Amino acid sequence: MSNHHTSPATGPVIRTVGLTRHYTRNKQTIEAVRGLDLEIAPGELVAFLGPNGAGKSTTLRMLTTLIAPTSGTAEVAGFDVTKDRAAVRRSIGYVGQGNAAGHQYRGRDELLSQARAHGLSRRDARARTEELLEAFDLTEHADRPVSRLSGGQRRRLDVAIGLVQEPTILFLDEPSTGLDPQNRVNLQEQVRRLNADLGTTIVLTTHYLEEADALAGRVIVIDHGRMIADDTAAALKSALGDLVSLELASPDDALAAARRADRLPGAQVSVTGTRVDLRAPFGRDAAPGLVADLATAGTPVTRMEVVGPTLDDVFLNLTGRSLRETNQTDQSDQTDQTGNELEGEAA
């Protein structure tokens, strides 16, 4: 798996300046993406994390030339997404949310025809097809019609189709949606391998917190069309800090303990009855000293629990709402309508 495409890009492989996408629905202007400034270096694995309807898929569709920006600019692999659409498409692989393969076709035939469409000779197309079928554990299912494949097999075939021309940059829109946990783990493993072994730059959208956490070297949190955070998952979490819960003998003790806990740098402290919750960077390290300090002061802690921060805690801290709850309540008609609206425009 070599012969990656070269491109004129020497700096970032993806760069956007003020990237914006508006569309009109029922005479109202919807701001799907608002002023996105972004740089992604070669070989990065980046997750766009956010609730349904946040603007993640719209961003990917602009970067892959499926829809045009309303304003702002984007370059992918050194090519402008509006002026050099064909060059962008030659440089990338894209796996959308829908299935890429025709239902009546066989998986092997789909891969072969994609390889030929990308200019591979018959012999090279056959070799590439077999290589991908093996890599994605699809060889024994390759001669079935796509309609008879399981959801997990179909999704793996989608990713294989996106990789036919060995792109230097791969875009994955919600790659794990509809997969069972086992297949989700398998797909994540494939993505990790592509990035680590081949140096493929990978940009994926997800609303699965665990997926962003497990996969991405870098997490970009998007909400209401804006980028609200951009860092490694570890850095986003450690900046927020661990949650330390202390149980005390009485409400008065809890208030006294809260006053002491307040002195910790960067601490957010709340009291509920006999319980003190404190979130602080390196809370885990500070907790034993705080417990000893409280015992000395005559307000001993009866129970302590320390929980490391999750990306959901980060999202909650940034937006005031939980991403998990947002995704459950929001199986958003907004996404469907947005998606359909945008697909209609892109077609």
LODO-22875 format. One record per residue (C-alpha): residue in one letter; residue number from 0; x, y, z. Coordinates in Angstrom, 1 decimal, decimal comma, m for minus. Example, Ala and Ser with C-alpha at 12.3 -4.5 7.8 and 13.67 -1.06 7.14 Angstrom:
BEGIN
site r: A	k: 0	xx: 12,3	yy: m4,5	zz: 7,8
site r: S	k: 1	xx: 13,7	yy: m1,1	zz: 7,1
END
This chain:
BEGIN
site r: M	k: 0	xx: 0,0	yy: 0,0	zz: 0,0
site r: S	k: 1	xx: 2,3	yy: 2,7	zz: m1,2
site r: N	k: 2	xx: 2,1	yy: 5,2	zz: m4,1
site r: H	k: 3	xx: 0,2	yy: 7,9	zz: m2,2
site r: H	k: 4	xx: m0,8	yy: 10,9	zz: m4,3
site r: T	k: 5	xx: 1,5	yy: 13,8	zz: m3,9
site r: S	k: 6	xx: 0,1	yy: 17,3	zz: m3,7
site r: P	k: 7	xx: 1,4	yy: 20,8	zz: m3,7
site r: A	k: 8	xx: 0,7	yy: 21,0	zz: 0,1
site r: T	k: 9	xx: 3,8	yy: 21,5	zz: 2,2
site r: G	k: 10	xx: 2,1	yy: 22,9	zz: 5,3
site r: P	k: 11	xx: m1,3	yy: 21,8	zz: 6,6
site r: V	k: 12	xx: m3,2	yy: 19,3	zz: 4,4
site r: I	k: 13	xx: m6,5	yy: 20,9	zz: 5,4
site r: R	k: 14	xx: m6,9	yy: 24,6	zz: 6,0
site r: T	k: 15	xx: m10,1	yy: 26,6	zz: 6,3
site r: V	k: 16	xx: m10,5	yy: 30,3	zz: 6,9
site r: G	k: 17	xx: m13,9	yy: 31,7	zz: 7,9
site r: L	k: 18	xx: m15,6	yy: 28,6	zz: 6,4
site r: T	k: 19	xx: m19,3	yy: 29,2	zz: 6,6
site r: R	k: 20	xx: m22,4	yy: 27,5	zz: 5,3
site r: H	k: 21	xx: m25,9	yy: 29,0	zz: 5,4
site r: Y	k: 22	xx: m29,0	yy: 27,6	zz: 3,9
site r: T	k: 23	xx: m32,7	yy: 28,6	zz: 3,8
site r: R	k: 24	xx: m35,5	yy: 26,5	zz: 5,1
site r: N	k: 25	xx: m39,1	yy: 27,8	zz: 5,4
site r: K	k: 26	xx: m37,8	yy: 31,3	zz: 4,6
site r: Q	k: 27	xx: m35,5	yy: 31,1	zz: 7,6
site r: T	k: 28	xx: m31,7	yy: 31,2	zz: 7,3
site r: I	k: 29	xx: m30,0	yy: 28,3	zz: 9,1
site r: E	k: 30	xx: m26,4	yy: 28,8	zz: 10,0
site r: A	k: 31	xx: m25,1	yy: 25,3	zz: 9,7
site r: V	k: 32	xx: m21,3	yy: 26,2	zz: 10,0
site r: R	k: 33	xx: m20,2	yy: 29,6	zz: 11,2
site r: G	k: 34	xx: m16,7	yy: 31,0	zz: 10,5
site r: L	k: 35	xx: m14,6	yy: 27,8	zz: 10,9
site r: D	k: 36	xx: m10,8	yy: 28,4	zz: 11,1
site r: L	k: 37	xx: m8,9	yy: 25,2	zz: 11,0
site r: E	k: 38	xx: m5,6	yy: 23,7	zz: 10,2
site r: I	k: 39	xx: m4,9	yy: 20,0	zz: 10,1
site r: A	k: 40	xx: m1,3	yy: 18,7	zz: 9,6
site r: P	k: 41	xx: m0,3	yy: 15,6	zz: 7,5
site r: G	k: 42	xx: m0,8	yy: 12,3	zz: 9,4
site r: E	k: 43	xx: m3,2	yy: 13,7	zz: 12,1
site r: L	k: 44	xx: m6,3	yy: 11,8	zz: 13,2
site r: V	k: 45	xx: m8,9	yy: 14,3	zz: 14,1
site r: A	k: 46	xx: m12,4	yy: 13,8	zz: 15,4
site r: F	k: 47	xx: m15,2	yy: 16,4	zz: 15,0
site r: L	k: 48	xx: m17,3	yy: 15,8	zz: 18,1
site r: G	k: 49	xx: m20,7	yy: 17,3	zz: 18,7
site r: P	k: 50	xx: m24,4	yy: 16,6	zz: 18,9
site r: N	k: 51	xx: m26,6	yy: 15,8	zz: 15,8
site r: G	k: 52	xx: m27,2	yy: 18,9	zz: 13,8
site r: A	k: 53	xx: m24,1	yy: 20,7	zz: 15,2
site r: G	k: 54	xx: m22,6	yy: 21,2	zz: 11,7
site r: K	k: 55	xx: m20,1	yy: 18,3	zz: 11,6
site r: S	k: 56	xx: m21,4	yy: 16,6	zz: 8,5
site r: T	k: 57	xx: m21,9	yy: 19,9	zz: 6,7
site r: T	k: 58	xx: m18,2	yy: 20,8	zz: 7,4
site r: L	k: 59	xx: m17,2	yy: 17,4	zz: 5,9
site r: R	k: 60	xx: m19,3	yy: 17,9	zz: 2,9
site r: M	k: 61	xx: m17,7	yy: 21,3	zz: 2,2
site r: L	k: 62	xx: m14,2	yy: 19,8	zz: 2,6
site r: T	k: 63	xx: m15,0	yy: 16,9	zz: 0,2
site r: T	k: 64	xx: m16,6	yy: 19,3	zz: m2,4
site r: L	k: 65	xx: m20,1	yy: 17,9	zz: m2,1
site r: I	k: 66	xx: m21,5	yy: 21,3	zz: m1,2
site r: A	k: 67	xx: m20,0	yy: 24,8	zz: m1,7
site r: P	k: 68	xx: m19,3	yy: 27,1	zz: 1,1
site r: T	k: 69	xx: m21,5	yy: 30,2	zz: 1,5
site r: S	k: 70	xx: m18,4	yy: 32,2	zz: 2,4
site r: G	k: 71	xx: m14,8	yy: 31,6	zz: 3,5
site r: T	k: 72	xx: m12,3	yy: 29,3	zz: 1,9
site r: A	k: 73	xx: m11,0	yy: 25,8	zz: 2,3
site r: E	k: 74	xx: m8,0	yy: 24,0	zz: 0,9
site r: V	k: 75	xx: m7,6	yy: 20,2	zz: 1,0
site r: A	k: 76	xx: m4,3	yy: 18,7	zz: m0,1
site r: G	k: 77	xx: m3,3	yy: 22,1	zz: m1,4
site r: F	k: 78	xx: m6,3	yy: 22,5	zz: m3,6
site r: D	k: 79	xx: m9,2	yy: 25,0	zz: m3,2
site r: V	k: 80	xx: m12,5	yy: 23,1	zz: m2,7
site r: T	k: 81	xx: m14,4	yy: 25,4	zz: m5,0
site r: K	k: 82	xx: m11,9	yy: 26,1	zz: m7,7
site r: D	k: 83	xx: m10,1	yy: 22,7	zz: m7,9
site r: R	k: 84	xx: m12,9	yy: 20,2	zz: m7,1
site r: A	k: 85	xx: m11,5	yy: 17,4	zz: m9,3
site r: A	k: 86	xx: m8,0	yy: 17,7	zz: m7,8
site r: V	k: 87	xx: m9,5	yy: 17,6	zz: m4,3
site r: R	k: 88	xx: m11,5	yy: 14,5	zz: m5,1
site r: R	k: 89	xx: m8,4	yy: 12,7	zz: m6,6
site r: S	k: 90	xx: m6,6	yy: 13,3	zz: m3,3
site r: I	k: 91	xx: m9,2	yy: 12,1	zz: m0,8
site r: G	k: 92	xx: m11,3	yy: 9,2	zz: 0,2
site r: Y	k: 93	xx: m14,8	yy: 9,9	zz: 1,6
site r: V	k: 94	xx: m17,1	yy: 7,6	zz: 3,4
site r: G	k: 95	xx: m20,5	yy: 9,2	zz: 4,0
site r: Q	k: 96	xx: m23,3	yy: 8,2	zz: 6,3
site r: G	k: 97	xx: m25,3	yy: 6,3	zz: 3,7
site r: N	k: 98	xx: m24,1	yy: 3,0	zz: 2,1
site r: A	k: 99	xx: m21,8	yy: 3,6	zz: m0,8
site r: A	k: 100	xx: m22,4	yy: 0,2	zz: m2,5
site r: G	k: 101	xx: m25,3	yy: m0,6	zz: m4,8
site r: H	k: 102	xx: m27,6	yy: m3,2	zz: m3,1
site r: Q	k: 103	xx: m27,7	yy: m5,7	zz: m6,0
site r: Y	k: 104	xx: m24,0	yy: m5,6	zz: m6,8
site r: R	k: 105	xx: m21,5	yy: m7,9	zz: m5,3
site r: G	k: 106	xx: m18,9	yy: m6,4	zz: m3,0
site r: R	k: 107	xx: m16,0	yy: m7,5	zz: m5,1
site r: D	k: 108	xx: m17,5	yy: m6,0	zz: m8,2
site r: E	k: 109	xx: m18,1	yy: m2,7	zz: m6,5
site r: L	k: 110	xx: m14,5	yy: m2,5	zz: m5,5
site r: L	k: 111	xx: m13,3	yy: m3,5	zz: m8,9
site r: S	k: 112	xx: m15,4	yy: m0,9	zz: m10,7
site r: Q	k: 113	xx: m14,2	yy: 1,8	zz: m8,2
site r: A	k: 114	xx: m10,6	yy: 0,9	zz: m8,8
site r: R	k: 115	xx: m11,1	yy: 1,1	zz: m12,6
site r: A	k: 116	xx: m12,9	yy: 4,4	zz: m12,2
site r: H	k: 117	xx: m9,8	yy: 5,7	zz: m10,4
site r: G	k: 118	xx: m7,7	yy: 4,7	zz: m13,4
site r: L	k: 119	xx: m6,1	yy: 1,4	zz: m12,2
site r: S	k: 120	xx: m5,4	yy: m1,2	zz: m14,9
site r: R	k: 121	xx: m7,4	yy: m4,4	zz: m14,8
site r: R	k: 122	xx: m4,6	yy: m6,3	zz: m13,2
site r: D	k: 123	xx: m3,9	yy: m3,6	zz: m10,5
site r: A	k: 124	xx: m7,7	yy: m3,2	zz: m9,9
site r: R	k: 125	xx: m8,0	yy: m6,9	zz: m9,2
site r: A	k: 126	xx: m4,9	yy: m6,9	zz: m6,9
site r: R	k: 127	xx: m6,2	yy: m3,8	zz: m5,0
site r: T	k: 128	xx: m9,6	yy: m5,3	zz: m4,6
site r: E	k: 129	xx: m8,3	yy: m8,6	zz: m3,1
site r: E	k: 130	xx: m6,0	yy: m6,6	zz: m0,8
site r: L	k: 131	xx: m8,9	yy: m4,5	zz: 0,5
site r: L	k: 132	xx: m11,2	yy: m7,5	zz: 0,9
site r: E	k: 133	xx: m8,6	yy: m9,2	zz: 3,0
site r: A	k: 134	xx: m7,7	yy: m6,1	zz: 5,0
site r: F	k: 135	xx: m11,4	yy: m5,6	zz: 6,0
site r: D	k: 136	xx: m12,1	yy: m9,3	zz: 6,5
site r: L	k: 137	xx: m14,6	yy: m9,4	zz: 3,6
site r: T	k: 138	xx: m13,0	yy: m12,1	zz: 1,3
site r: E	k: 139	xx: m15,5	yy: m14,8	zz: 2,2
site r: H	k: 140	xx: m18,5	yy: m12,4	zz: 1,7
site r: A	k: 141	xx: m17,2	yy: m10,7	zz: m1,4
site r: D	k: 142	xx: m19,5	yy: m12,5	zz: m3,9
site r: R	k: 143	xx: m22,7	yy: m11,9	zz: m2,1
site r: P	k: 144	xx: m25,1	yy: m9,1	zz: m3,2
site r: V	k: 145	xx: m24,5	yy: m6,1	zz: m0,9
site r: S	k: 146	xx: m28,1	yy: m6,3	zz: 0,2
site r: R	k: 147	xx: m27,3	yy: m9,7	zz: 1,9
site r: L	k: 148	xx: m24,3	yy: m8,3	zz: 3,9
site r: S	k: 149	xx: m24,8	yy: m7,5	zz: 7,6
site r: G	k: 150	xx: m24,7	yy: m3,9	zz: 8,8
site r: G	k: 151	xx: m21,1	yy: m4,3	zz: 10,0
site r: Q	k: 152	xx: m19,9	yy: m6,0	zz: 6,7
site r: R	k: 153	xx: m21,6	yy: m3,2	zz: 4,7
site r: R	k: 154	xx: m20,0	yy: m0,5	zz: 6,7
site r: R	k: 155	xx: m16,5	yy: m2,1	zz: 6,3
site r: L	k: 156	xx: m17,2	yy: m2,4	zz: 2,5
site r: D	k: 157	xx: m18,0	yy: 1,4	zz: 2,5
site r: V	k: 158	xx: m14,6	yy: 2,1	zz: 4,1
site r: A	k: 159	xx: m12,8	yy: m0,2	zz: 1,7
site r: I	k: 160	xx: m14,5	yy: 1,7	zz: m1,2
site r: G	k: 161	xx: m13,3	yy: 5,0	zz: 0,3
site r: L	k: 162	xx: m9,7	yy: 3,6	zz: 0,3
site r: V	k: 163	xx: m9,5	yy: 2,2	zz: m3,2
site r: Q	k: 164	xx: m7,2	yy: 4,9	zz: m4,5
site r: E	k: 165	xx: m5,0	yy: 4,9	zz: m1,4
site r: P	k: 166	xx: m5,9	yy: 8,5	zz: m0,5
site r: T	k: 167	xx: m3,6	yy: 10,6	zz: 1,6
site r: I	k: 168	xx: m6,6	yy: 12,0	zz: 3,4
site r: L	k: 169	xx: m9,7	yy: 10,0	zz: 4,4
site r: F	k: 170	xx: m12,9	yy: 11,6	zz: 5,6
site r: L	k: 171	xx: m15,3	yy: 9,4	zz: 7,6
site r: D	k: 172	xx: m18,8	yy: 10,8	zz: 8,4
site r: E	k: 173	xx: m20,2	yy: 9,0	zz: 11,5
site r: P	k: 174	xx: m18,3	yy: 5,8	zz: 10,6
site r: S	k: 175	xx: m19,7	yy: 3,7	zz: 13,5
site r: T	k: 176	xx: m23,4	yy: 4,6	zz: 13,2
site r: G	k: 177	xx: m25,5	yy: 1,5	zz: 13,1
site r: L	k: 178	xx: m22,7	yy: m0,8	zz: 14,0
site r: D	k: 179	xx: m22,9	yy: m3,2	zz: 17,0
site r: P	k: 180	xx: m20,2	yy: m2,8	zz: 19,7
site r: Q	k: 181	xx: m18,0	yy: m5,6	zz: 18,3
site r: N	k: 182	xx: m18,0	yy: m4,1	zz: 14,7
site r: R	k: 183	xx: m17,5	yy: m0,6	zz: 16,1
site r: V	k: 184	xx: m14,3	yy: m1,8	zz: 17,8
site r: N	k: 185	xx: m13,1	yy: m3,6	zz: 14,6
site r: L	k: 186	xx: m13,7	yy: m0,5	zz: 12,5
site r: Q	k: 187	xx: m11,8	yy: 1,7	zz: 15,0
site r: E	k: 188	xx: m8,9	yy: m0,7	zz: 14,9
site r: Q	k: 189	xx: m8,8	yy: m0,4	zz: 11,1
site r: V	k: 190	xx: m8,9	yy: 3,4	zz: 11,3
site r: R	k: 191	xx: m6,1	yy: 3,4	zz: 13,8
site r: R	k: 192	xx: m4,0	yy: 1,1	zz: 11,7
site r: L	k: 193	xx: m4,5	yy: 3,2	zz: 8,6
site r: N	k: 194	xx: m3,3	yy: 6,3	zz: 10,5
site r: A	k: 195	xx: m0,4	yy: 4,6	zz: 12,3
site r: D	k: 196	xx: 0,9	yy: 2,3	zz: 9,6
site r: L	k: 197	xx: 0,3	yy: 4,3	zz: 6,4
site r: G	k: 198	xx: 0,3	yy: 7,8	zz: 7,8
site r: T	k: 199	xx: m3,1	yy: 8,5	zz: 6,3
site r: T	k: 200	xx: m4,6	yy: 11,8	zz: 7,6
site r: I	k: 201	xx: m8,0	yy: 10,9	zz: 8,9
site r: V	k: 202	xx: m10,9	yy: 13,3	zz: 9,7
site r: L	k: 203	xx: m14,0	yy: 11,7	zz: 11,2
site r: T	k: 204	xx: m17,2	yy: 13,0	zz: 12,6
site r: T	k: 205	xx: m18,8	yy: 11,3	zz: 15,6
site r: H	k: 206	xx: m21,3	yy: 11,9	zz: 18,4
site r: Y	k: 207	xx: m20,0	yy: 8,8	zz: 20,2
site r: L	k: 208	xx: m17,8	yy: 10,2	zz: 23,1
site r: E	k: 209	xx: m16,0	yy: 6,9	zz: 23,5
site r: E	k: 210	xx: m15,1	yy: 6,9	zz: 19,8
site r: A	k: 211	xx: m13,6	yy: 10,3	zz: 19,9
site r: D	k: 212	xx: m11,7	yy: 9,4	zz: 23,1
site r: A	k: 213	xx: m10,4	yy: 6,1	zz: 21,9
site r: L	k: 214	xx: m9,4	yy: 7,2	zz: 18,4
site r: A	k: 215	xx: m8,4	yy: 10,7	zz: 18,0
site r: G	k: 216	xx: m5,1	yy: 12,4	zz: 18,6
site r: R	k: 217	xx: m7,1	yy: 15,6	zz: 18,4
site r: V	k: 218	xx: m10,7	yy: 16,4	zz: 19,2
site r: I	k: 219	xx: m12,5	yy: 19,4	zz: 17,8
site r: V	k: 220	xx: m15,8	yy: 20,1	zz: 19,6
site r: I	k: 221	xx: m18,5	yy: 21,7	zz: 17,4
site r: D	k: 222	xx: m21,7	yy: 23,1	zz: 18,6
site r: H	k: 223	xx: m24,3	yy: 25,2	zz: 16,8
site r: G	k: 224	xx: m21,9	yy: 25,5	zz: 13,8
site r: R	k: 225	xx: m19,0	yy: 26,8	zz: 15,8
site r: M	k: 226	xx: m15,8	yy: 25,3	zz: 17,0
site r: I	k: 227	xx: m15,8	yy: 25,6	zz: 20,8
site r: A	k: 228	xx: m12,7	yy: 23,5	zz: 21,7
site r: D	k: 229	xx: m9,7	yy: 22,0	zz: 19,9
site r: D	k: 230	xx: m7,1	yy: 19,9	zz: 21,7
site r: T	k: 231	xx: m6,1	yy: 16,3	zz: 22,5
site r: A	k: 232	xx: m8,8	yy: 14,4	zz: 24,4
site r: A	k: 233	xx: m6,4	yy: 14,1	zz: 27,3
site r: A	k: 234	xx: m5,7	yy: 17,8	zz: 27,5
site r: L	k: 235	xx: m9,4	yy: 18,7	zz: 27,3
site r: K	k: 236	xx: m10,1	yy: 16,4	zz: 30,2
site r: S	k: 237	xx: m7,2	yy: 17,3	zz: 32,4
site r: A	k: 238	xx: m7,9	yy: 21,0	zz: 32,0
site r: L	k: 239	xx: m11,4	yy: 20,2	zz: 33,4
site r: G	k: 240	xx: m10,0	yy: 18,0	zz: 36,2
site r: D	k: 241	xx: m11,2	yy: 15,1	zz: 38,3
site r: L	k: 242	xx: m14,4	yy: 15,1	zz: 40,2
site r: V	k: 243	xx: m13,8	yy: 14,4	zz: 44,0
site r: S	k: 244	xx: m16,9	yy: 13,7	zz: 46,0
site r: L	k: 245	xx: m16,6	yy: 13,8	zz: 49,8
site r: E	k: 246	xx: m19,2	yy: 12,7	zz: 52,3
site r: L	k: 247	xx: m19,1	yy: 14,3	zz: 55,8
site r: A	k: 248	xx: m20,9	yy: 13,7	zz: 59,1
site r: S	k: 249	xx: m23,1	yy: 16,8	zz: 59,0
site r: P	k: 250	xx: m24,2	yy: 19,7	zz: 56,8
site r: D	k: 251	xx: m22,1	yy: 22,1	zz: 58,9
site r: D	k: 252	xx: m19,0	yy: 19,8	zz: 58,4
site r: A	k: 253	xx: m19,7	yy: 19,8	zz: 54,7
site r: L	k: 254	xx: m19,8	yy: 23,7	zz: 54,6
site r: A	k: 255	xx: m16,5	yy: 23,8	zz: 56,6
site r: A	k: 256	xx: m15,0	yy: 21,3	zz: 54,2
site r: A	k: 257	xx: m16,2	yy: 23,2	zz: 51,1
site r: R	k: 258	xx: m14,4	yy: 26,4	zz: 52,5
site r: R	k: 259	xx: m11,2	yy: 24,5	zz: 52,7
site r: A	k: 260	xx: m11,6	yy: 22,8	zz: 49,3
site r: D	k: 261	xx: m12,2	yy: 26,2	zz: 47,8
site r: R	k: 262	xx: m8,5	yy: 27,0	zz: 48,3
site r: L	k: 263	xx: m7,4	yy: 24,5	zz: 45,8
site r: P	k: 264	xx: m6,3	yy: 26,2	zz: 42,6
site r: G	k: 265	xx: m9,0	yy: 26,1	zz: 39,9
site r: A	k: 266	xx: m11,5	yy: 24,3	zz: 42,1
site r: Q	k: 267	xx: m15,2	yy: 24,4	zz: 41,4
site r: V	k: 268	xx: m16,9	yy: 23,4	zz: 44,6
site r: S	k: 269	xx: m20,6	yy: 22,7	zz: 45,4
site r: V	k: 270	xx: m22,3	yy: 21,4	zz: 48,5
site r: T	k: 271	xx: m25,5	yy: 19,2	zz: 48,7
site r: G	k: 272	xx: m26,4	yy: 18,4	zz: 52,3
site r: T	k: 273	xx: m23,6	yy: 16,4	zz: 53,7
site r: R	k: 274	xx: m21,8	yy: 16,0	zz: 50,4
site r: V	k: 275	xx: m19,1	yy: 18,2	zz: 48,9
site r: D	k: 276	xx: m18,4	yy: 17,9	zz: 45,1
site r: L	k: 277	xx: m15,2	yy: 19,5	zz: 43,9
site r: R	k: 278	xx: m13,8	yy: 19,5	zz: 40,4
site r: A	k: 279	xx: m10,2	yy: 20,6	zz: 40,0
site r: P	k: 280	xx: m7,2	yy: 19,9	zz: 37,8
site r: F	k: 281	xx: m5,2	yy: 17,1	zz: 39,4
site r: G	k: 282	xx: m8,1	yy: 16,6	zz: 41,9
site r: R	k: 283	xx: m7,0	yy: 13,0	zz: 42,2
site r: D	k: 284	xx: m3,5	yy: 14,1	zz: 43,5
site r: A	k: 285	xx: m4,9	yy: 16,8	zz: 45,8
site r: A	k: 286	xx: m7,6	yy: 14,6	zz: 47,4
site r: P	k: 287	xx: m5,5	yy: 12,7	zz: 50,0
site r: G	k: 288	xx: m4,0	yy: 15,9	zz: 51,3
site r: L	k: 289	xx: m7,4	yy: 17,5	zz: 51,6
site r: V	k: 290	xx: m8,8	yy: 14,5	zz: 53,5
site r: A	k: 291	xx: m5,9	yy: 14,6	zz: 55,9
site r: D	k: 292	xx: m6,3	yy: 18,4	zz: 56,3
site r: L	k: 293	xx: m10,0	yy: 18,0	zz: 57,1
site r: A	k: 294	xx: m9,4	yy: 15,2	zz: 59,6
site r: T	k: 295	xx: m6,8	yy: 17,5	zz: 61,4
site r: A	k: 296	xx: m9,4	yy: 20,3	zz: 61,4
site r: G	k: 297	xx: m11,9	yy: 18,0	zz: 63,2
site r: T	k: 298	xx: m14,2	yy: 17,5	zz: 60,1
site r: P	k: 299	xx: m13,3	yy: 14,0	zz: 59,1
site r: V	k: 300	xx: m14,5	yy: 12,6	zz: 55,7
site r: T	k: 301	xx: m16,6	yy: 9,5	zz: 56,0
site r: R	k: 302	xx: m16,4	yy: 8,5	zz: 52,3
site r: M	k: 303	xx: m14,5	yy: 9,7	zz: 49,3
site r: E	k: 304	xx: m14,9	yy: 9,0	zz: 45,6
site r: V	k: 305	xx: m12,7	yy: 10,2	zz: 42,7
site r: V	k: 306	xx: m13,9	yy: 10,0	zz: 39,1
site r: G	k: 307	xx: m11,8	yy: 11,0	zz: 36,2
site r: P	k: 308	xx: m13,3	yy: 13,5	zz: 33,7
site r: T	k: 309	xx: m15,0	yy: 12,2	zz: 30,5
site r: L	k: 310	xx: m15,4	yy: 14,1	zz: 27,2
site r: D	k: 311	xx: m19,1	yy: 14,4	zz: 28,1
site r: D	k: 312	xx: m18,0	yy: 16,4	zz: 31,2
site r: V	k: 313	xx: m16,0	yy: 18,6	zz: 28,9
site r: F	k: 314	xx: m18,9	yy: 19,2	zz: 26,6
site r: L	k: 315	xx: m21,2	yy: 19,9	zz: 29,6
site r: N	k: 316	xx: m18,7	yy: 22,4	zz: 31,0
site r: L	k: 317	xx: m18,4	yy: 24,1	zz: 27,6
site r: T	k: 318	xx: m22,1	yy: 24,2	zz: 26,7
site r: G	k: 319	xx: m24,1	yy: 23,7	zz: 29,9
site r: R	k: 320	xx: m25,6	yy: 20,5	zz: 28,6
site r: S	k: 321	xx: m24,7	yy: 16,9	zz: 28,3
site r: L	k: 322	xx: m23,8	yy: 15,5	zz: 24,9
site r: R	k: 323	xx: m25,2	yy: 12,1	zz: 25,9
site r: E	k: 324	xx: m28,6	yy: 13,6	zz: 26,7
site r: T	k: 325	xx: m28,5	yy: 15,9	zz: 23,7
site r: N	k: 326	xx: m28,0	yy: 12,9	zz: 21,4
site r: Q	k: 327	xx: m30,8	yy: 11,0	zz: 23,0
site r: T	k: 328	xx: m33,4	yy: 13,7	zz: 23,0
site r: D	k: 329	xx: m32,1	yy: 15,1	zz: 19,7
site r: Q	k: 330	xx: m32,3	yy: 12,2	zz: 17,4
site r: S	k: 331	xx: m32,8	yy: 15,3	zz: 15,7
site r: D	k: 332	xx: m35,2	yy: 16,0	zz: 12,9
site r: Q	k: 333	xx: m32,7	yy: 18,8	zz: 12,4
site r: T	k: 334	xx: m30,1	yy: 16,3	zz: 11,1
site r: D	k: 335	xx: m32,5	yy: 14,6	zz: 8,8
site r: Q	k: 336	xx: m33,9	yy: 17,8	zz: 7,4
site r: T	k: 337	xx: m30,4	yy: 19,3	zz: 7,2
site r: G	k: 338	xx: m29,1	yy: 16,2	zz: 5,6
site r: N	k: 339	xx: m31,8	yy: 16,0	zz: 3,0
site r: E	k: 340	xx: m31,7	yy: 19,7	zz: 2,3
site r: L	k: 341	xx: m28,0	yy: 19,6	zz: 1,8
site r: E	k: 342	xx: m28,0	yy: 16,4	zz: m0,3
site r: G	k: 343	xx: m30,7	yy: 18,0	zz: m2,4
site r: E	k: 344	xx: m28,4	yy: 21,0	zz: m3,0
site r: A	k: 345	xx: m25,3	yy: 18,9	zz: m3,5
site r: A	k: 346	xx: m26,9	yy: 16,6	zz: m6,1
END
